[in-house]
Amino acid sequence: MTQFIQRLPRQHKVVISIVLGALLLLILLPSEQASASRNTTTAEHLKPGKRYSLDIPTAADVSADNYVTPVMSTATRPQAPTTPEQAEPADTLRWQSYEVRSGDSLARIFNRIGLSPQQLHRVTQAEDANILLRIHPGDSINFGLDATGELAQLTYSLSDVETLLITADESGAFTSSRELKDVEIRYGFATATINSSFWNAGVQAGLTQGQIMNLAELFGWDIDFVMDIRPGDNFSVLYEQRYIDGNYAGSGRIVAAEFINQGDKFQAVRHDNGSYYKPDGSNMRQAFIRAPVAFNRVSSDFNPRRVHPVTGQVRPHNGIDYAAATGTPVMAAGDGRVVRSGYNELNGNYIFIQHGERYMTKYLHLNRRDVQQGARVRQGQRIGTVGATGRVTGPHLHYEFLVDGVHRNPRTVDLPAAESLPAGQMAAFTQVVQQRLAQIEHQRRVMLAMSDD
């Protein structure tokens, strides 16, 4: 290359030298941008402890084409809260209501809604979720789904005042809670005179079936509602009425009642402890109920000189026959232990119950026996059903009551009472009694005045 240049004419060598010199000059001279850059403060001129301003381009200097979104480093990115929170507010969810069908299981319902087995598993891990394993046909389950179709909340009504809520938090786990509605208590009143039957009078007074049975249970220790009811008897009842959000939600407990049976007045008032007492503080509950079957009709009374309907012989009838349809439940008259449970040709299926040392009750001609010898039973517990086994003419319960081994009339025998209200509570209870009985008397006069108009 050097030899080639040396052979060139002198003028050519001069031109080449000029061109190379110009190129070298262009390379060595800085551009305008480089000069501007050098005019800014460089690292070699920075002094510790002194603040320097930075030239930040304005929005007008930055075009949309060359703008890059700044990325926040992991070290400076705000962390999500560690406390689990509800994934999505309930009012933003898409709700689906499902009515339980016969044969449905929770797994089948989740499949129909379109929810995965994994979601079902997470739901069942929540406290109280086992309640959902006891669903019944006709129950409603509400599913709240988020925007992605995932389950965020499930609600299930436990009663007219209580709802089970199972809610997902941000981690995907489910927790349970219960929502209670405020219940306003008002009082209702019913009164009636018995013309044909106690049941019919209760219906005409506007009582529900449950209230009629509760009233019979309340006075069932003093009155045999099968044998003792007479035309002209009357009753008055003060009971709770429940209202939710201003709407009637059903009747509640009896708070006070009065029953006049064959001229005898019986009164009962509910105490805060849940028991009912007479105005003098004695317990309405006694050791035995008068009748071990629901009130119906009686075909034979206690009669030691009765003529037997099958043999025609005069044989003592040391008990009461309660005529009722086969299958009618028979209840234990009191707490005790089953000492005999068997069958023989005369009594058919029978059960004997020992109550302490002095008392025994016998139940004969049962269709079936639900308790075995040696079992402990509670007052009012079902022990069998009415039948027509043994030497009988039709389905009925033969009931006997023995005191110290001697047959006594179950309707009239003096029964041991339960524990009375403690003396220290009598002053406060007396005020409640006066208030409740005054309410009954006032309502009775109002209704009497209305009937006279």
C-alpha positions as CSV (number, residue, x, y, z in Angstrom):
1,M,0.0,0.0,0.0
2,T,2.9,2.4,0.8
3,Q,4.7,1.5,-2.5
4,F,1.5,2.3,-4.4
5,I,1.2,5.8,-2.8
6,Q,4.9,6.5,-3.5
7,R,4.4,5.9,-7.3
8,L,1.6,8.5,-7.5
9,P,2.3,11.9,-8.8
10,R,3.1,14.6,-6.3
11,Q,-0.1,16.5,-6.7
12,H,-2.1,13.3,-6.0
13,K,-0.2,12.8,-2.8
14,V,-1.1,16.3,-1.7
15,V,-4.8,15.8,-2.4
16,I,-4.9,12.5,-0.4
17,S,-3.1,14.1,2.5
18,I,-5.7,17.0,2.6
19,V,-8.6,14.5,2.6
20,L,-7.1,12.4,5.3
21,G,-6.4,15.4,7.4
22,A,-10.0,16.6,7.1
23,L,-11.4,13.2,8.1
24,L,-9.2,13.1,11.1
25,L,-10.4,16.6,12.1
26,L,-14.1,15.5,11.9
27,I,-13.4,12.6,14.1
28,L,-11.7,14.5,16.8
29,L,-14.1,17.5,17.0
30,P,-17.2,16.9,19.5
31,S,-20.8,17.1,18.3
32,E,-23.3,19.7,19.6
33,Q,-25.0,17.1,21.7
34,A,-21.7,16.0,23.1
35,S,-20.8,19.5,23.9
36,A,-24.1,20.0,25.7
37,S,-23.6,16.9,27.6
38,R,-20.1,18.0,28.7
39,N,-21.6,21.3,29.9
40,T,-23.6,19.4,32.6
41,T,-22.1,18.6,36.0
42,T,-19.9,15.5,35.7
43,A,-18.9,13.0,38.4
44,E,-15.4,14.4,38.7
45,H,-16.8,17.9,39.7
46,L,-19.4,16.6,42.3
47,K,-18.8,17.6,45.8
48,P,-20.1,15.6,48.8
49,G,-22.9,17.1,50.9
50,K,-24.0,19.6,48.2
51,R,-27.4,19.3,46.4
52,Y,-27.5,19.5,42.6
53,S,-30.6,20.1,40.4
54,L,-31.5,17.6,37.7
55,D,-33.0,18.6,34.4
56,I,-36.2,16.6,34.2
57,P,-38.0,16.8,30.8
58,T,-41.5,18.2,30.9
59,A,-44.5,16.3,29.5
60,A,-44.2,18.4,26.3
61,D,-40.6,17.2,25.8
62,V,-41.7,13.5,26.0
63,S,-43.5,12.1,23.1
64,A,-45.9,9.2,23.3
65,D,-43.7,7.3,20.8
66,N,-40.6,7.3,23.0
67,Y,-42.1,7.3,26.5
68,V,-41.4,4.1,28.5
69,T,-43.4,3.3,31.7
70,P,-41.0,3.3,34.6
71,V,-40.8,-0.1,36.4
72,M,-40.8,0.0,40.2
73,S,-38.3,-2.3,41.7
74,T,-39.3,-5.1,44.0
75,A,-37.6,-3.3,46.9
76,T,-39.9,-0.3,46.6
77,R,-43.2,-1.9,45.5
78,P,-46.0,-1.5,48.1
79,Q,-46.8,-4.8,49.8
80,A,-50.4,-6.2,49.9
81,P,-52.0,-6.2,53.3
82,T,-51.4,-9.5,55.2
83,T,-54.8,-9.5,56.9
84,P,-57.4,-11.7,54.9
85,E,-60.2,-9.6,53.5
86,Q,-63.3,-10.4,51.6
87,A,-62.4,-11.0,48.0
88,E,-65.3,-9.0,46.6
89,P,-68.1,-7.0,48.2
90,A,-71.4,-9.0,48.4
91,D,-73.3,-6.4,46.6
92,T,-71.2,-6.8,43.5
93,L,-71.6,-10.5,43.2
94,R,-73.8,-12.4,40.8
95,W,-76.3,-14.4,42.9
96,Q,-77.8,-17.8,42.1
97,S,-80.5,-19.4,44.3
98,Y,-80.9,-23.2,44.4
99,E,-83.8,-25.1,45.9
100,V,-82.7,-28.4,47.3
101,R,-84.4,-31.4,45.6
102,S,-85.0,-34.9,46.9
103,G,-81.8,-36.9,46.8
104,D,-79.6,-33.9,46.4
105,S,-76.2,-33.8,48.1
106,L,-73.9,-30.8,48.5
107,A,-71.5,-32.3,45.8
108,R,-74.4,-32.7,43.3
109,I,-75.6,-29.1,44.0
110,F,-72.1,-27.7,43.4
111,N,-71.9,-29.6,40.2
112,R,-75.2,-28.2,39.0
113,I,-74.2,-24.7,39.8
114,G,-70.9,-25.2,37.9
115,L,-68.6,-25.1,40.9
116,S,-65.5,-27.3,41.1
117,P,-64.9,-30.1,43.6
118,Q,-61.9,-28.0,44.9
119,Q,-64.3,-25.2,45.8
120,L,-66.6,-27.6,47.5
121,H,-63.7,-29.0,49.5
122,R,-62.6,-25.5,50.6
123,V,-66.2,-24.6,51.7
124,T,-66.5,-27.8,53.8
125,Q,-63.3,-26.8,55.7
126,A,-65.1,-23.7,57.2
127,E,-66.5,-23.9,60.7
128,D,-70.2,-24.8,60.8
129,A,-70.0,-26.0,57.2
130,N,-71.2,-29.4,58.5
131,I,-74.6,-27.9,58.7
132,L,-74.8,-28.0,54.9
133,L,-74.5,-31.8,55.1
134,R,-78.0,-31.9,56.7
135,I,-79.9,-30.0,54.0
136,H,-83.5,-31.0,53.3
137,P,-85.7,-30.9,50.1
138,G,-87.2,-27.4,49.8
139,D,-84.3,-25.6,51.5
140,S,-82.7,-22.8,49.6
141,I,-79.0,-22.2,49.2
142,N,-77.7,-18.9,47.7
143,F,-74.4,-18.8,45.8
144,G,-72.6,-15.4,45.3
145,L,-70.2,-15.7,42.3
146,D,-67.5,-13.1,41.5
147,A,-66.7,-11.8,38.0
148,T,-64.6,-14.9,37.2
149,G,-67.4,-17.3,38.2
150,E,-65.7,-18.3,41.4
151,L,-67.7,-18.8,44.6
152,A,-67.2,-15.8,46.9
153,Q,-70.0,-16.3,49.4
154,L,-72.7,-18.9,50.2
155,T,-75.8,-18.2,52.4
156,Y,-78.1,-20.8,54.0
157,S,-81.2,-19.9,56.1
158,L,-81.2,-21.7,59.4
159,S,-84.5,-20.1,60.5
160,D,-86.5,-17.0,59.9
161,V,-84.1,-15.0,62.1
162,E,-80.7,-16.7,61.5
163,T,-78.6,-17.1,58.4
164,L,-75.4,-19.0,57.9
165,L,-72.8,-17.1,55.8
166,I,-69.7,-18.9,54.4
167,T,-67.4,-16.3,52.8
168,A,-64.1,-16.5,50.9
169,D,-61.2,-14.3,51.8
170,E,-58.4,-13.1,49.5
171,S,-56.4,-16.2,50.2
172,G,-59.2,-18.4,48.8
173,A,-60.0,-19.9,52.2
174,F,-63.6,-19.9,53.5
175,T,-64.8,-18.7,56.9
176,S,-68.3,-19.0,58.5
177,S,-70.4,-16.6,60.4
178,R,-74.0,-16.2,61.4
179,E,-76.3,-13.3,60.8
180,L,-79.2,-12.6,63.2
181,K,-82.1,-10.4,62.4
182,D,-83.7,-8.2,65.0
183,V,-86.9,-9.7,66.3
184,E,-89.6,-7.4,67.8
185,I,-91.8,-9.1,70.4
186,R,-95.5,-8.1,70.6
187,Y,-98.2,-10.0,72.5
188,G,-101.2,-11.8,71.1
189,F,-104.3,-13.0,73.1
190,A,-106.8,-15.8,72.6
191,T,-109.8,-16.9,74.6
192,A,-112.6,-19.4,74.0
193,T,-115.3,-21.4,75.8
194,I,-115.4,-25.2,75.0
195,N,-118.6,-26.4,73.4
196,S,-117.6,-29.6,71.6
197,S,-113.9,-30.2,72.2
198,F,-110.8,-28.5,73.5
199,W,-109.2,-28.8,70.1
200,N,-112.0,-27.2,68.2
201,A,-112.2,-24.4,70.8
202,G,-108.5,-23.7,70.3
203,V,-108.8,-23.6,66.5
204,Q,-111.8,-21.2,66.8
205,A,-109.8,-19.0,69.1
206,G,-107.1,-18.7,66.4
207,L,-104.4,-20.8,68.1
208,T,-102.0,-22.8,66.0
209,Q,-101.8,-26.6,66.4
210,G,-98.5,-26.2,68.3
211,Q,-100.1,-23.6,70.7
212,I,-103.0,-25.9,71.4
213,M,-100.7,-28.8,72.2
214,N,-98.5,-26.5,74.3
215,L,-101.5,-25.3,76.3
216,A,-102.5,-29.0,76.9
217,E,-99.0,-29.8,78.0
218,L,-98.8,-26.8,80.3
219,F,-101.9,-27.8,82.3
220,G,-101.5,-31.5,81.6
221,W,-100.1,-32.1,85.1
222,D,-103.4,-30.9,86.7
223,I,-106.0,-31.7,84.1
224,D,-106.5,-34.9,82.2
225,F,-107.4,-33.5,78.8
226,V,-108.9,-36.8,77.8
227,M,-111.2,-37.4,80.8
228,D,-111.7,-34.0,82.6
229,I,-112.7,-31.6,79.8
230,R,-116.4,-30.5,80.0
231,P,-118.6,-28.2,77.9
232,G,-118.5,-24.7,79.5
233,D,-114.8,-24.9,80.4
234,N,-112.8,-22.0,79.1
235,F,-109.3,-20.8,78.6
236,S,-107.4,-17.5,78.0
237,V,-103.8,-17.4,76.6
238,L,-101.3,-14.5,76.3
239,Y,-98.5,-15.4,73.9
240,E,-95.6,-13.8,72.0
241,Q,-95.9,-12.6,68.4
242,R,-92.6,-12.2,66.5
243,Y,-92.1,-9.4,64.0
244,I,-89.1,-9.1,61.7
245,D,-88.6,-5.8,59.8
246,G,-92.1,-4.9,60.7
247,N,-93.6,-8.1,59.2
248,Y,-95.3,-10.8,61.2
249,A,-93.0,-13.8,61.5
250,G,-95.1,-16.2,63.5
251,S,-96.2,-16.9,67.1
252,G,-93.8,-17.5,69.9
253,R,-94.0,-18.8,73.5
254,I,-97.0,-18.8,75.8
255,V,-96.1,-16.2,78.5
256,A,-99.3,-16.7,80.7
257,A,-102.4,-18.7,80.6
258,E,-105.6,-19.4,82.5
259,F,-107.8,-22.5,82.3
260,I,-111.1,-23.0,84.1
261,N,-112.0,-26.7,84.3
262,Q,-115.2,-27.8,86.0
263,G,-115.2,-24.6,88.0
264,D,-111.6,-24.9,89.1
265,K,-109.2,-22.1,88.0
266,F,-105.6,-23.0,87.0
267,Q,-103.1,-20.2,86.2
268,A,-99.6,-20.4,84.8
269,V,-97.0,-17.7,84.2
270,R,-93.6,-18.2,82.4
271,H,-90.5,-17.4,84.4
272,D,-87.2,-16.1,82.8
273,N,-85.7,-19.5,83.5
274,G,-88.1,-21.1,80.9
275,S,-90.3,-22.9,83.4
276,Y,-93.9,-22.2,84.3
277,Y,-95.1,-21.6,87.8
278,K,-98.4,-21.0,89.5
279,P,-99.0,-17.6,91.1
280,D,-97.8,-18.9,94.4
281,G,-94.4,-20.0,92.9
282,S,-95.2,-23.8,92.8
283,N,-94.0,-25.5,89.7
284,M,-96.6,-26.4,87.0
285,R,-94.5,-29.4,86.2
286,Q,-95.1,-32.4,88.4
287,A,-93.4,-35.8,88.6
288,F,-96.1,-37.4,86.4
289,I,-98.4,-36.3,83.6
290,R,-102.0,-37.2,84.0
291,A,-102.4,-38.9,80.6
292,P,-99.7,-40.7,78.7
293,V,-101.3,-40.1,75.3
294,A,-102.4,-37.0,73.5
295,F,-105.9,-36.0,74.4
296,N,-108.5,-37.9,72.3
297,R,-111.3,-39.9,74.0
298,V,-111.6,-42.5,76.7
299,S,-113.5,-45.8,76.3
300,S,-113.3,-47.0,79.9
301,D,-112.7,-45.3,83.2
302,F,-111.1,-46.6,86.4
303,N,-113.7,-49.1,87.9
304,P,-112.9,-51.9,90.4
305,R,-116.3,-53.6,89.6
306,R,-116.2,-53.5,85.8
307,V,-117.7,-56.3,83.7
308,H,-115.0,-57.5,81.3
309,P,-116.1,-57.0,77.7
310,V,-114.6,-60.3,76.5
311,T,-115.3,-62.8,79.3
312,G,-118.4,-61.2,80.7
313,Q,-117.1,-61.6,84.3
314,V,-116.8,-59.0,86.9
315,R,-113.2,-58.1,87.0
316,P,-111.5,-55.0,88.5
317,H,-110.5,-52.4,85.9
318,N,-107.5,-51.0,87.7
319,G,-106.6,-48.4,85.2
320,I,-107.9,-46.3,82.3
321,D,-108.4,-47.2,78.7
322,Y,-107.4,-44.5,76.2
323,A,-109.0,-45.3,72.9
324,A,-106.9,-44.1,70.0
325,A,-105.8,-45.3,66.5
326,T,-103.2,-47.9,66.2
327,G,-99.8,-46.3,66.0
328,T,-100.6,-43.3,68.3
329,P,-97.5,-42.5,70.4
330,V,-97.5,-43.5,74.0
331,M,-95.4,-41.4,76.4
332,A,-93.7,-42.2,79.7
333,A,-95.7,-40.6,82.5
334,G,-92.6,-39.7,84.4
335,D,-88.9,-40.2,84.7
336,G,-87.9,-43.8,85.6
337,R,-86.5,-47.2,84.6
338,V,-88.1,-49.8,82.5
339,V,-88.4,-52.9,84.7
340,R,-90.5,-55.0,82.3
341,S,-90.8,-55.0,78.5
342,G,-92.4,-58.0,76.9
343,Y,-95.5,-59.8,75.6
344,N,-98.1,-62.2,77.0
345,E,-101.5,-63.5,75.8
346,L,-103.5,-61.3,78.2
347,N,-101.7,-58.0,78.1
348,G,-100.2,-58.2,74.6
349,N,-97.1,-56.0,74.3
350,Y,-96.6,-54.3,77.7
351,I,-94.1,-52.0,79.5
352,F,-93.7,-51.4,83.2
353,I,-91.8,-48.4,84.5
354,Q,-90.5,-47.9,88.1
355,H,-90.4,-44.3,89.3
356,G,-88.3,-44.2,92.4
357,E,-89.3,-46.5,95.3
358,R,-93.0,-45.8,95.6
359,Y,-94.5,-45.4,92.1
360,M,-95.0,-47.6,89.1
361,T,-96.8,-47.1,85.8
362,K,-98.0,-49.9,83.4
363,Y,-98.8,-49.6,79.7
364,L,-100.7,-52.6,78.1
365,H,-101.9,-53.7,74.6
366,L,-99.2,-51.8,72.7
367,N,-98.7,-52.2,69.0
368,R,-95.0,-51.9,69.4
369,R,-92.5,-51.4,72.2
370,D,-89.7,-48.8,71.7
371,V,-87.8,-49.3,74.9
372,Q,-86.2,-52.4,76.4
373,Q,-86.0,-53.7,79.9
374,G,-83.4,-51.8,81.9
375,A,-83.6,-48.6,79.9
376,R,-83.8,-45.1,81.5
377,V,-86.7,-42.9,80.3
378,R,-87.7,-39.3,80.7
379,Q,-91.1,-37.9,81.2
380,G,-92.9,-37.4,77.9
381,Q,-90.5,-39.7,76.0
382,R,-92.1,-42.0,73.5
383,I,-92.0,-45.6,74.7
384,G,-94.3,-47.3,72.2
385,T,-97.5,-47.0,70.3
386,V,-101.2,-47.8,70.8
387,G,-102.3,-51.2,69.6
388,A,-104.7,-54.0,70.0
389,T,-102.5,-56.9,71.1
390,G,-103.6,-59.3,73.8
391,R,-107.2,-59.9,75.0
392,V,-108.9,-56.7,73.7
393,T,-111.8,-55.7,71.5
394,G,-110.1,-52.8,69.7
395,P,-107.0,-50.6,69.7
396,H,-106.5,-48.7,72.9
397,L,-103.9,-48.1,75.7
398,H,-104.6,-49.6,79.1
399,Y,-102.8,-47.4,81.6
400,E,-102.3,-48.3,85.3
401,F,-100.8,-46.2,88.2
402,L,-99.6,-47.9,91.3
403,V,-98.5,-46.3,94.6
404,D,-96.7,-48.6,97.0
405,G,-98.0,-51.6,95.0
406,V,-101.6,-50.5,95.2
407,H,-103.6,-49.4,92.1
408,R,-104.8,-45.8,92.3
409,N,-106.9,-43.8,89.9
410,P,-104.4,-41.9,87.6
411,R,-106.9,-39.1,87.2
412,T,-107.3,-38.2,90.9
413,V,-104.2,-39.5,92.7
414,D,-102.1,-36.8,94.4
415,L,-98.9,-36.4,92.4
416,P,-95.6,-35.3,93.8
417,A,-94.7,-31.8,92.6
418,A,-91.4,-30.5,91.1
419,E,-89.2,-27.9,92.9
420,S,-90.9,-24.6,93.5
421,L,-89.4,-21.2,92.7
422,P,-86.8,-20.2,95.3
423,A,-88.0,-17.7,97.9
424,G,-85.5,-15.1,96.9
425,Q,-87.1,-14.9,93.5
426,M,-90.7,-14.6,94.6
427,A,-90.9,-10.8,95.0
428,A,-89.8,-10.2,91.4
429,F,-91.9,-13.1,90.1
430,T,-95.0,-11.8,91.9
431,Q,-94.7,-8.5,90.0
432,V,-94.6,-10.4,86.7
433,V,-97.6,-12.5,87.7
434,Q,-99.7,-9.4,88.5
435,Q,-98.7,-7.8,85.2
436,R,-99.4,-10.9,83.0
437,L,-102.7,-11.8,84.7
438,A,-103.8,-8.1,84.5
439,Q,-103.1,-8.2,80.7
440,I,-105.2,-11.4,80.4
441,E,-108.1,-9.8,82.3
442,H,-107.9,-6.6,80.3
443,Q,-107.9,-8.4,76.9
444,R,-110.7,-10.6,78.0
445,R,-112.9,-7.5,78.9
446,V,-112.0,-5.9,75.6
447,M,-113.1,-9.0,73.6
448,L,-116.2,-9.3,75.7
449,A,-117.1,-5.6,75.0
450,M,-116.5,-6.2,71.3
451,S,-118.7,-9.2,71.2
452,D,-121.6,-7.2,72.9
453,D,-121.4,-4.5,70.2
